[in-house]
Amino acid sequence: MSINETDQTITDWPDSGSEVSTLPVARLIYASESLVQESVLDEMRRIRDHALANNGPQGIRVALLFMSGWFVEWMEGPEGAVQALVERVAQDPRHRGLKVIHRSVGRPRLFRPWIGSIVQTPERSDAFGLRVFEQLDRFEAGQVADPASVWLALCSPAVTDMPAPLGQYPRIMLLSARGARVFELVTWLARVQGQPLVRRRFAGGVDDAPDVESDYLDLPAHGRRGLRLIANARKGLAMGMTHAFLPDYAAVAVLFDKDAVANQRIVDRVLSACRQVHHVPTIVGLGTHEELTNDLMEQVERQGLAWRAARTRTAEPDLADYWTALHPVLDRLD
Ligand SMILES: Cc1cc2nc3c(=O)[nH]c(=O)nc-3n(C[C@H](O)[C@H](O)[C@H](O)COP(=O)(O)O)c2cc1C
């Protein structure tokens, strides 16, 4: 398996002193076409250096993504500072045609002065551009959306006809306590359900984590609203983007292992991430009878999160056994 699933990166949270307040901030998202000819990674690093120097003192936090030849930047902070930044960035010769596609005031979602990622995808820039114009039309027509759903509509669109509109179908994060079994699970499920699997690799070097894979699969026939399963690498828990989107997950399903130490470690990391973003998703424990211990359940419940056990019927489960255990539990979340 190509996924490098080591545990070298421990979730690296900002110091508690730099935790973001929940007071409302101005939020803005724009999209622009990149004019960068050489290495995008190098250019992102240069932009990061400016952003780190400028954004922090201005109380601004941004997430910048490069995908399919487009930049998408989500800014949060004091209204005047956000406006001044977007006006300055609009003059930058490294991109053109900057279009503001979202403005709102609300709870902050970005927890660092800078989050950068490069999504590696075969999608062409004109296909991406169509979504930008769709979002622009909605914005100009006065349709109000939250920034996370605008971002998702652009960067992680539903690949099939989901019954519920974007942002309204449950999203479930899948994590393996050890190895990369959740990636195998979504790959297998995509095949048996005849649905496309979207593979995403986020380039390292511009964020706080090295290369991270995140694959997603939409299941439109699941429940009333459809369901998105997102397999995440453990080290993805250290990424600012994961923190920003954690509040959108209805549940985090953890595929446990025979190794109790690995199980404890992943529970610690998930609980720590949820504490930091003040989110209380349901935690689904997926594994065998022996792996899903009362102790793990109690730790989850002590933090105020609901625990659901998805127990496999056999002690040596294969991928089909995991899905048989998991999907009724996900049904009941709807
Ligand atoms: C796509 C893109 C995003 C950028 N985002 C930021 C940002 O968040 N903060 C920032 O200070 N500069 C950002 N820049 C760089 C600015 O356009 C500008 O080069 C820089 O702020 C100038 O900084 P200086 O006044 O310190 O020289 C961005 C540039 C591009 C092309």
PDBQT file of the ligand as one rigid body, heavy atoms in Angstrom, charges set to zero:
ROOT
HETATM    1  C1  LIG A 401      -2.990  33.319  -3.818  1.00  0.00    +0.000 C 
HETATM    2  C2  LIG A 401      -2.291  34.278  -2.897  1.00  0.00    +0.000 A 
HETATM    3  C3  LIG A 401      -2.646  34.348  -1.538  1.00  0.00    +0.000 A 
HETATM    4  C4  LIG A 401      -2.002  35.226  -0.677  1.00  0.00    +0.000 A 
HETATM    5  N1  LIG A 401      -2.366  35.267   0.646  1.00  0.00    +0.000 NA
HETATM    6  C5  LIG A 401      -1.749  36.124   1.480  1.00  0.00    +0.000 A 
HETATM    7  C6  LIG A 401      -2.106  36.207   2.848  1.00  0.00    +0.000 A 
HETATM    8  O1  LIG A 401      -2.965  35.487   3.354  1.00  0.00    +0.000 OA
HETATM    9  N2  LIG A 401      -1.456  37.094   3.619  1.00  0.00    +0.000 N 
HETATM   10  C7  LIG A 401      -0.459  37.904   3.136  1.00  0.00    +0.000 A 
HETATM   11  O2  LIG A 401       0.084  38.699   3.892  1.00  0.00    +0.000 OA
HETATM   12  N3  LIG A 401      -0.084  37.818   1.861  1.00  0.00    +0.000 NA
HETATM   13  C8  LIG A 401      -0.703  36.967   1.011  1.00  0.00    +0.000 A 
HETATM   14  N4  LIG A 401      -0.321  36.906  -0.298  1.00  0.00    +0.000 N 
HETATM   15  C9  LIG A 401       0.806  37.731  -0.738  1.00  0.00    +0.000 C 
HETATM   16  C10 LIG A 401       0.365  39.167  -1.029  1.00  0.00    +0.000 C 
HETATM   17  O3  LIG A 401      -0.298  39.215  -2.279  1.00  0.00    +0.000 OA
HETATM   18  C11 LIG A 401       1.562  40.070  -1.069  1.00  0.00    +0.000 C 
HETATM   19  O4  LIG A 401       2.523  39.578  -1.948  1.00  0.00    +0.000 OA
HETATM   20  C12 LIG A 401       2.227  40.163   0.272  1.00  0.00    +0.000 C 
HETATM   21  O5  LIG A 401       1.287  40.312   1.277  1.00  0.00    +0.000 OA
HETATM   22  C13 LIG A 401       3.135  41.373   0.280  1.00  0.00    +0.000 C 
HETATM   23  O6  LIG A 401       3.682  41.373   1.560  1.00  0.00    +0.000 OA
HETATM   24  P1  LIG A 401       4.650  42.537   2.051  1.00  0.00    +0.000 P 
HETATM   25  O7  LIG A 401       3.804  43.782   2.026  1.00  0.00    +0.000 OA
HETATM   26  O8  LIG A 401       5.051  42.071   3.384  1.00  0.00    +0.000 OA
HETATM   27  O9  LIG A 401       5.750  42.590   1.034  1.00  0.00    +0.000 OA
HETATM   28  C14 LIG A 401      -0.982  36.043  -1.172  1.00  0.00    +0.000 A 
HETATM   29  C15 LIG A 401      -0.621  35.965  -2.531  1.00  0.00    +0.000 A 
HETATM   30  C16 LIG A 401      -1.267  35.089  -3.389  1.00  0.00    +0.000 A 
HETATM   31  C17 LIG A 401      -0.851  35.003  -4.830  1.00  0.00    +0.000 C 
ENDROOT
TORSDOF 0
